[in-house]
Amino acid sequence: MTTYELELSRSLPTLAGLLADIRSGDMALRLRAVDQATLVGATAIVPLGDILGGDDPAAAKSALEALRRVAHHAARPGAASERRKAATELVKLLGAARPRRVRAEALYLLGHVGLDADVAAMARVMKEPGLAPDARMALTRMPGKAARAALTAAG
């Protein structure tokens, strides 16, 4: 490892550090965490979803922004592997035990980064009255035959 690589690895945020900063009451730390969330990547998605669904409104707002940045960054051109990881993690946030807010946000982001492999999970959520509009909108955003077929099957 070169000296530059060593210094870079020391300055990269860790998942634990990112989450601690978002949970802290310090606005400067929260802003830094949001700015650096893309450096942590898709592994932060589920823990950020946990904070988003928590009781601290300020931490939830920061987690929401960090979650959005991670997902949209993963959807950039040339990042197919990151996109797949992000979509896989977002599907985990669709679980029925999670708060509606978290599930709706996961659907929204899946509409931007989701792939054909994620359509079945999104279609299952479309059967829930409280989330059906969110799931439909997300599927509408997705290109491809799988999303179109799920929307057609739902009627």
N, CA, C and O of each residue as an XYZ file, in Angstrom:
620
protein
N       0.859     -1.173      0.000
C       0.000      0.000      0.000
C       0.904      1.235      0.000
O       1.854      1.332      0.777
N       0.582      2.170     -0.892
C       1.372      3.396     -0.963
C       1.004      4.317      0.192
O      -0.006      4.112      0.867
N       1.823      5.321      0.409
C       1.547      6.294      1.463
C       0.225      7.003      1.191
O      -0.561      7.242      2.107
N      -0.011      7.337     -0.076
C      -1.263      7.993     -0.447
C      -2.465      7.107     -0.132
O      -3.454      7.576      0.433
N      -2.384      5.839     -0.493
C      -3.490      4.909     -0.231
C      -3.718      4.733      1.264
O      -4.857      4.608      1.713
N      -2.639      4.723      2.028
C      -2.747      4.603      3.472
C      -3.445      5.817      4.065
O      -4.334      5.677      4.906
N      -3.046      7.006      3.630
C      -3.687      8.234      4.107
C      -5.158      8.286      3.704
O      -6.014      8.688      4.491
N      -5.435      7.883      2.489
C      -6.817      7.874      2.009
C      -7.666      6.915      2.833
O      -8.796      7.244      3.194
N      -7.143      5.748      3.130
C      -7.908      4.775      3.911
C      -8.167      5.275      5.324
O      -9.188      4.935      5.922
N      -7.267      6.070      5.859
C      -7.478      6.639      7.204
C      -8.553      7.708      7.199
O      -9.223      7.914      8.211
N      -8.731      8.395      6.069
C      -9.681      9.498      6.021
C     -11.079      9.058      5.573
O     -12.028      9.835      5.678
N     -11.216      7.837      5.080
C     -12.528      7.366      4.656
C     -13.414      7.096      5.865
O     -12.952      6.549      6.866
N     -14.674      7.474      5.776
C     -15.576      7.219      6.901
C     -15.904      5.731      7.018
O     -15.903      4.996      6.031
N     -16.177      5.319      8.223
C     -16.625      3.946      8.466
C     -18.143      3.972      8.646
O     -18.733      5.022      8.903
N     -18.752      2.819      8.509
C     -20.191      2.741      8.721
C     -20.529      3.139     10.156
O     -21.457      3.916     10.381
N     -19.795      2.622     11.107
C     -20.062      2.942     12.522
C     -19.928      4.441     12.776
O     -20.752      5.031     13.473
N     -18.901      5.051     12.216
C     -18.690      6.485     12.396
C     -19.791      7.304     11.748
O     -20.265      8.288     12.317
N     -20.192      6.895     10.563
C     -21.264      7.582      9.841
C     -22.557      7.563     10.655
O     -23.218      8.589     10.815
N     -22.905      6.394     11.162
C     -24.148      6.260     11.937
C     -24.071      7.032     13.249
O     -25.048      7.658     13.662
N     -22.919      6.990     13.902
C     -22.745      7.742     15.150
C     -22.902      9.239     14.897
O     -23.532      9.942     15.687
N     -22.331      9.725     13.801
C     -22.439     11.151     13.491
C     -23.876     11.551     13.187
O     -24.314     12.630     13.585
N     -24.610     10.695     12.488
C     -26.008     11.010     12.184
C     -26.853     10.999     13.454
O     -27.773     11.805     13.593
N     -26.550     10.101     14.370
C     -27.309     10.028     15.628
C     -26.919     11.125     16.616
O     -27.668     11.415     17.548
N     -25.765     11.727     16.418
C     -25.296     12.754     17.358
C     -26.212     13.974     17.275
O     -26.952     14.146     16.306
N     -26.151     14.798     18.283
C     -26.927     16.030     18.270
C     -26.192     17.170     17.599
O     -26.700     18.290     17.550
N     -25.013     16.908     17.085
C     -24.161     17.939     16.488
C     -24.475     18.089     15.002
O     -24.248     17.167     14.218
N     -24.993     19.246     14.620
C     -25.389     19.472     13.232
C     -24.204     19.368     12.277
O     -24.348     18.860     11.165
N     -23.048     19.841     12.699
C     -21.861     19.778     11.825
C     -21.480     18.323     11.544
O     -21.115     17.985     10.418
N     -21.562     17.466     12.558
C     -21.257     16.052     12.356
C     -22.291     15.398     11.444
O     -21.952     14.582     10.587
N     -23.542     15.763     11.638
C     -24.595     15.204     10.785
C     -24.396     15.609      9.326
O     -24.540     14.787      8.421
N     -24.069     16.869      9.107
C     -23.847     17.330      7.732
C     -22.659     16.629      7.097
O     -22.703     16.254      5.926
N     -21.609     16.456      7.866
C     -20.442     15.742      7.351
C     -20.811     14.302      6.995
O     -20.393     13.783      5.960
N     -21.591     13.668      7.856
C     -22.005     12.284      7.598
C     -22.834     12.193      6.314
O     -22.638     11.280      5.511
N     -23.735     13.114      6.127
C     -24.548     13.117      4.908
C     -23.644     13.290      3.687
O     -23.808     12.596      2.683
N     -22.701     14.211      3.776
C     -21.779     14.446      2.660
C     -20.918     13.229      2.351
O     -20.578     12.991      1.193
N     -20.563     12.455      3.375
C     -19.666     11.324      3.187
C     -20.383      9.981      3.019
O     -19.727      8.951      2.872
N     -21.690      9.979      3.040
C     -22.448      8.721      2.987
C     -22.133      7.904      1.742
O     -22.099      6.675      1.807
N     -21.905      8.556      0.622
C     -21.622      7.812     -0.611
C     -20.292      7.074     -0.525
O     -20.085      6.091     -1.237
N     -19.401      7.527      0.326
C     -18.111      6.854      0.495
C     -18.272      5.537      1.248
O     -17.470      4.619      1.075
N     -19.294      5.442      2.071
C     -19.572      4.195      2.785
C     -20.317      3.239      1.857
O     -20.038      2.040      1.840
N     -21.255      3.767      1.093
C     -21.931      2.968      0.081
C     -23.152      2.211      0.565
O     -23.752      2.543      1.587
N     -23.504      1.186     -0.194
C     -24.755      0.447     -0.001
C     -24.860     -0.239      1.356
O     -25.970     -0.498      1.822
N     -23.744     -0.538      1.998
C     -23.824     -1.173      3.321
C     -24.497     -0.265      4.346
O     -24.929     -0.729      5.401
N     -24.587      1.018      4.040
C     -25.225      1.959      4.965
C     -26.740      2.005      4.806
O     -27.421      2.576      5.658
N     -27.284      1.428      3.753
C     -28.705      1.606      3.447
C     -29.630      1.082      4.549
O     -30.503      1.818      5.010
N     -29.466     -0.142      4.971
C     -30.368     -0.695      6.002
C     -30.200      0.032      7.337
O     -31.209      0.389      7.947
N     -28.972      0.271      7.826
C     -28.854      1.031      9.069
C     -29.423      2.456      8.965
O     -29.997      2.964      9.928
N     -29.267      3.089      7.817
C     -29.870      4.414      7.634
C     -31.396      4.306      7.665
O     -32.068      5.191      8.194
N     -31.932      3.249      7.111
C     -33.372      3.013      7.178
C     -33.847      2.841      8.610
O     -34.938      3.285      8.970
N     -33.021      2.193      9.426
C     -33.361      2.036     10.850
C     -33.449      3.391     11.543
O     -34.360      3.634     12.334
N     -32.500      4.270     11.242
C     -32.518      5.609     11.846
C     -33.698      6.407     11.313
O     -34.352      7.129     12.066
N     -33.973      6.283     10.028
C     -35.110      6.974      9.420
C     -36.410      6.584     10.116
O     -37.293      7.424     10.292
N     -36.534      5.347     10.504
C     -37.745      4.881     11.171
C     -37.744      5.106     12.675
O     -38.678      4.686     13.359
N     -36.721      5.756     13.199
C     -36.594      5.954     14.643
C     -37.359      7.159     15.164
O     -38.128      7.796     14.446
N     -37.121      7.451     16.442
C     -37.866      8.493     17.145
C     -37.233      9.877     17.099
O     -37.866     10.849     17.510
N     -36.014      9.992     16.615
C     -35.325     11.280     16.590
C     -35.549     11.946     15.234
O     -34.961     11.522     14.239
N     -36.391     12.984     15.176
C     -36.723     13.599     13.889
C     -35.511     14.202     13.161
O     -35.423     14.117     11.936
N     -34.591     14.801     13.897
C     -33.419     15.408     13.259
C     -32.503     14.332     12.685
O     -31.991     14.477     11.575
N     -32.299     13.266     13.431
C     -31.475     12.162     12.932
C     -32.164     11.501     11.734
O     -31.500     11.123     10.770
N     -33.490     11.362     11.793
C     -34.232     10.758     10.690
C     -34.095     11.598      9.420
O     -33.953     11.052      8.326
N     -34.137     12.917      9.562
C     -33.991     13.796      8.396
C     -32.602     13.637      7.780
O     -32.472     13.576      6.558
N     -31.580     13.568      8.604
C     -30.220     13.374      8.104
C     -30.070     11.996      7.461
O     -29.431     11.857      6.418
N     -30.657     10.987      8.086
C     -30.594      9.629      7.534
C     -31.293      9.566      6.183
O     -30.817      8.895      5.267
N     -32.413     10.257      6.053
C     -33.136     10.289      4.784
C     -32.253     10.876      3.683
O     -32.152     10.309      2.596
N     -31.625     11.997      3.962
C     -30.775     12.629      2.949
C     -29.581     11.743      2.614
O     -29.216     11.618      1.445
N     -28.975     11.134      3.609
C     -27.841     10.236      3.361
C     -28.281      9.024      2.539
O     -27.584      8.609      1.613
N     -29.428      8.466      2.879
C     -29.972      7.314      2.150
C     -30.202      7.660      0.681
O     -29.852      6.884     -0.207
N     -30.781      8.806      0.435
C     -31.031      9.233     -0.946
C     -29.721      9.426     -1.713
O     -29.613      9.041     -2.877
N     -28.747     10.014     -1.061
C     -27.458     10.234     -1.737
C     -26.785      8.907     -2.095
O     -26.251      8.749     -3.193
N     -26.816      7.971     -1.172
C     -26.199      6.665     -1.433
C     -26.888      5.986     -2.614
O     -26.224      5.483     -3.519
N     -28.215      5.974     -2.602
C     -28.960      5.292     -3.664
C     -28.737      5.955     -5.018
O     -28.464      5.270     -6.003
N     -28.847      7.257     -5.075
C     -28.675      7.941     -6.355
C     -27.239      7.846     -6.864
O     -27.012      7.752     -8.070
N     -26.288      7.870     -5.963
C     -24.883      7.707     -6.357
C     -24.663      6.321     -6.959
O     -23.915      6.169     -7.924
N     -25.306      5.331     -6.395
C     -25.165      3.957     -6.902
C     -25.783      3.792     -8.283
O     -25.425      2.871     -9.017
N     -26.699      4.668     -8.640
C     -27.386      4.565     -9.934
C     -26.643      5.279    -11.061
O     -27.124      5.315    -12.194
N     -25.495      5.835    -10.763
C     -24.773      6.580    -11.806
C     -24.296      5.634    -12.910
O     -24.115      4.440    -12.672
N     -24.096      6.164    -14.104
C     -23.611      5.326    -15.203
C     -22.266      4.675    -14.862
O     -21.391      5.301    -14.263
N     -22.124      3.431    -15.249
C     -20.873      2.708    -15.030
C     -20.727      2.078    -13.660
O     -19.662      1.552    -13.335
N     -21.772      2.120    -12.852
C     -21.698      1.576    -11.494
C     -22.702      0.441    -11.312
O     -23.417      0.405    -10.310
N     -22.763     -0.474    -12.259
C     -23.765     -1.548    -12.226
C     -23.687     -2.386    -10.961
O     -24.719     -2.760    -10.406
N     -22.494     -2.682    -10.501
C     -22.335     -3.492     -9.295
C     -22.867     -2.754     -8.064
O     -23.553     -3.348     -7.232
N     -22.558     -1.488     -7.950
C     -23.059     -0.688     -6.824
C     -24.575     -0.569     -6.884
O     -25.256     -0.627     -5.860
N     -25.089     -0.404     -8.087
C     -26.542     -0.299     -8.257
C     -27.231     -1.571     -7.774
O     -28.240     -1.503     -7.072
N     -26.693     -2.728     -8.146
C     -27.261     -4.007     -7.732
C     -27.243     -4.131     -6.208
O     -28.229     -4.544     -5.598
N     -26.102     -3.765     -5.598
C     -25.998     -3.833     -4.127
C     -27.001     -2.901     -3.463
O     -27.663     -3.277     -2.495
N     -27.110     -1.688     -3.982
C     -28.045     -0.722     -3.403
C     -29.480     -1.221     -3.519
O     -30.247     -1.136     -2.560
N     -29.842     -1.738     -4.678
C     -31.206     -2.245     -4.872
C     -31.489     -3.409     -3.930
O     -32.578     -3.496     -3.362
N     -30.522     -4.298     -3.761
C     -30.692     -5.442     -2.853
C     -30.933     -4.967     -1.428
O     -31.785     -5.508     -0.724
N     -30.187     -3.961     -1.005
C     -30.355     -3.421      0.349
C     -31.693     -2.686      0.489
O     -32.346     -2.784      1.528
N     -32.095     -1.964     -0.532
C     -33.379     -1.262     -0.480
C     -34.547     -2.235     -0.380
O     -35.523     -1.953      0.315
N     -34.467     -3.360     -1.054
C     -35.528     -4.376     -0.958
C     -35.679     -4.845      0.488
O     -36.789     -5.140      0.930
N     -34.575     -4.915      1.222
C     -34.635     -5.320      2.637
C     -35.466     -4.344      3.464
O     -36.036     -4.724      4.487
N     -35.538     -3.097      3.029
C     -36.325     -2.094      3.759
C     -37.822     -2.187      3.477
O     -38.607     -1.440      4.062
N     -38.221     -3.082      2.602
C     -39.643     -3.244      2.280
C     -40.375     -4.155      3.255
O     -41.594     -4.300      3.162
N     -39.664     -4.763      4.176
C     -40.271     -5.701      5.116
C     -41.425     -5.098      5.895
O     -41.381     -3.931      6.284
N     -42.456     -5.899      6.121
C     -43.686     -5.436      6.770
C     -43.461     -4.906      8.185
O     -44.266     -4.115      8.677
N     -42.398     -5.319      8.839
C     -42.136     -4.864     10.207
C     -41.606     -3.430     10.258
O     -41.553     -2.824     11.327
N     -41.222     -2.904      9.129
C     -40.647     -1.549      9.092
C     -41.759     -0.497      9.032
O     -42.851     -0.772      8.535
N     -41.479      0.698      9.536
C     -42.478      1.777      9.458
C     -42.816      2.142      8.012
O     -41.995      1.975      7.109
N     -44.023      2.636      7.809
C     -44.479      2.997      6.480
C     -43.523      3.983      5.817
O     -43.226      3.852      4.630
N     -43.045      4.956      6.560
C     -42.154      5.981      6.015
C     -40.908      5.359      5.388
O     -40.475      5.772      4.313
N     -40.347      4.384      6.052
C     -39.134      3.718      5.560
C     -39.460      2.919      4.300
O     -38.719      2.960      3.318
N     -40.557      2.205      4.339
C     -40.944      1.376      3.199
C     -41.277      2.234      1.977
O     -40.913      1.887      0.854
N     -41.967      3.350      2.197
C     -42.306      4.247      1.092
C     -41.042      4.849      0.477
O     -40.949      4.972     -0.744
N     -40.086      5.217      1.299
C     -38.829      5.763      0.782
C     -38.047      4.709      0.010
O     -37.453      5.007     -1.027
N     -38.046      3.495      0.507
C     -37.364      2.407     -0.210
C     -37.997      2.201     -1.583
O     -37.288      2.007     -2.571
N     -39.317      2.242     -1.649
C     -39.994      2.114     -2.934
C     -39.626      3.261     -3.867
O     -39.330      3.047     -5.043
N     -39.645      4.472     -3.338
C     -39.288      5.638     -4.145
C     -37.888      5.462     -4.747
O     -37.686      5.689     -5.941
N     -36.940      5.064     -3.923
C     -35.563      4.899     -4.402
C     -35.427      3.708     -5.343
O     -34.657      3.764     -6.302
N     -36.157      2.646     -5.084
C     -36.132      1.508     -6.005
C     -36.668      1.898     -7.379
O     -36.252      1.328     -8.388
N     -37.567      2.843     -7.429
C     -38.044      3.342     -8.707
C     -36.933      3.963     -9.537
O     -37.036      4.053    -10.760
N     -35.881      4.387     -8.873
C     -34.735      4.999     -9.557
C     -33.585      4.023     -9.775
O     -32.897      4.099    -10.793
N     -33.370      3.110     -8.835
C     -32.200      2.226     -8.935
C     -32.559      0.758     -9.107
O     -31.690     -0.066     -9.390
N     -33.823      0.430     -8.939
C     -34.237     -0.971     -8.996
C     -34.052     -1.582    -10.377
O     -34.018     -0.891    -11.395
N     -33.935     -2.890    -10.370
C     -33.746     -3.665    -11.598
C     -34.882     -4.683    -11.721
O     -35.706     -4.813    -10.816
N     -34.918     -5.387    -12.821
C     -35.977     -6.383    -13.026
C     -36.083     -7.366    -11.862
O     -37.180     -7.802    -11.514
N     -34.956     -7.709    -11.267
C     -34.954     -8.667    -10.162
C     -35.698     -8.144     -8.932
O     -36.071     -8.930     -8.061
N     -35.916     -6.847     -8.849
C     -36.568     -6.240     -7.684
C     -38.067     -6.068     -7.868
O     -38.780     -5.745     -6.918
N     -38.542     -6.280     -9.072
C     -39.952     -6.028     -9.387
C     -40.882     -6.908     -8.561
O     -41.914     -6.425     -8.096
N     -40.556     -8.166     -8.366
C     -41.446     -9.063     -7.615
C     -41.662     -8.568     -6.189
O     -42.786     -8.593     -5.688
N     -40.604     -8.123     -5.538
C     -40.728     -7.603     -4.160
C     -41.582     -6.345     -4.144
O     -42.379     -6.141     -3.228
N     -41.420     -5.514     -5.142
C     -42.203     -4.282     -5.222
C     -43.668     -4.594     -5.519
O     -44.565     -3.942     -4.984
N     -43.908     -5.584     -6.363
C     -45.275     -5.970     -6.707
C     -46.010     -6.529     -5.486
O     -47.212     -6.309     -5.333
N     -45.298     -7.246     -4.622
C     -45.932     -7.765     -3.393
C     -46.421     -6.614     -2.515
O     -47.503     -6.689     -1.932
N     -45.630     -5.562     -2.423
C     -46.004     -4.402     -1.610
C     -47.199     -3.679     -2.229
O     -47.973     -3.030     -1.525
N     -47.342     -3.794     -3.532
C     -48.452     -3.133     -4.220
C     -49.801     -3.685     -3.754
O     -50.828     -3.040     -3.963
N     -49.818     -4.842     -3.138
C     -51.061     -5.442     -2.644
C     -51.505     -4.843     -1.313
O     -52.620     -5.096     -0.855
N     -50.627     -4.045     -0.690
C     -50.959     -3.415      0.590
C     -51.583     -2.048      0.329
O     -50.947     -1.188     -0.280
N     -52.817     -1.835      0.780
C     -53.503     -0.575      0.477
C     -52.719      0.684      0.874
O     -52.746      1.678      0.149
N     -52.039      0.650      1.990
C     -51.315      1.833      2.451
C     -50.080      2.177      1.646
O     -49.600      3.309      1.702
N     -49.560      1.219      0.900
C     -48.352      1.442      0.116
C     -48.553      1.237     -1.384
O     -47.626      1.451     -2.165
N     -49.733      0.832     -1.787
C     -49.984      0.560     -3.204
C     -49.643      1.741     -4.109
O     -49.000      1.539     -5.139
N     -50.048      2.972     -3.767
C     -49.705      4.094     -4.648
C     -48.190      4.304     -4.776
O     -47.690      4.636     -5.851
N     -47.479      4.108     -3.680
C     -46.018      4.270     -3.707
C     -45.379      3.203     -4.596
O     -44.472      3.489     -5.378
N     -45.867      1.975     -4.463
C     -45.322      0.878     -5.268
C     -45.637      1.078     -6.748
O     -44.787      0.840     -7.606
N     -46.849      1.512     -7.040
C     -47.214      1.765     -8.440
C     -46.330      2.859     -9.054
O     -45.848      2.724    -10.179
N     -46.131      3.924     -8.311
C     -45.311      5.021     -8.819
C     -43.877      4.555     -9.055
O     -43.266      4.899    -10.067
N     -43.348      3.779     -8.128
C     -41.982      3.273     -8.279
C     -41.870      2.381     -9.511
O     -40.923      2.509    -10.286
N     -42.814      1.496     -9.692
C     -42.799      0.613    -10.858
C     -42.981      1.401    -12.160
O     -42.427      1.032    -13.196
N     -43.747      2.468    -12.102
C     -43.941      3.316    -13.280
C     -42.626      3.960    -13.709
O     -42.389      4.155    -14.901
N     -41.780      4.285    -12.751
C     -40.489      4.915    -13.062
C     -39.497      3.950    -13.700
O     -38.575      4.370    -14.399
N     -39.687      2.674    -13.459
C     -38.707      1.682    -13.910
C     -38.919      1.314    -15.374
O     -40.047      1.077    -15.808
N     -37.830      1.269    -16.125
C     -37.951      0.809    -17.509
C     -38.033     -0.721    -17.539
O     -37.704     -1.387    -16.558
N     -38.459     -1.247    -18.634
C     -38.410     -2.695    -18.802
C     -39.765     -3.371    -18.754
O     -40.759     -2.823    -18.278
N     -39.755     -4.582    -19.268
C     -40.980     -5.363    -19.382
C     -41.477     -5.886    -18.042
O     -42.685     -6.008    -17.842
N     -40.573     -6.194    -17.125
C     -40.984     -6.773    -15.835
C     -41.842     -5.789    -15.043
O     -42.871     -6.171    -14.486
N     -41.427     -4.536    -14.992
C     -42.205     -3.527    -14.277
C     -43.553     -3.309    -14.951
O     -44.585     -3.221    -14.285
N     -43.534     -3.223    -16.254
C     -44.775     -3.029    -17.004
C     -45.733     -4.197    -16.781
O     -46.937     -3.996    -16.622
N     -45.200     -5.408    -16.770
C     -46.030     -6.600    -16.563
C     -46.630     -6.604    -15.152
O     -47.786     -6.988    -14.974
N     -45.857     -6.181    -14.158
C     -46.367     -6.127    -12.786
C     -47.490     -5.121    -12.663
O     -48.479     -5.367    -11.973
N     -47.344     -3.996    -13.326
C     -48.398     -2.976    -13.297
C     -49.662     -3.458    -14.013
O     -50.778     -3.215    -13.555
N     -49.473     -4.131    -15.121
C     -50.613     -4.669    -15.874
C     -51.341     -5.746    -15.064
O     -52.571     -5.791    -15.037
N     -50.577     -6.599    -14.416
C     -51.164     -7.691    -13.607
C     -51.940     -7.132    -12.418
O     -52.930     -7.724    -11.987
N     -51.497     -6.006    -11.894
C     -52.182     -5.402    -10.732
C     -53.477     -4.714    -11.138
O     -54.347     -4.461    -10.305
N     -53.591     -4.421    -12.396
C     -54.833     -3.814    -12.878
C     -54.873     -2.378    -12.763
O     -55.868     -1.756    -13.137
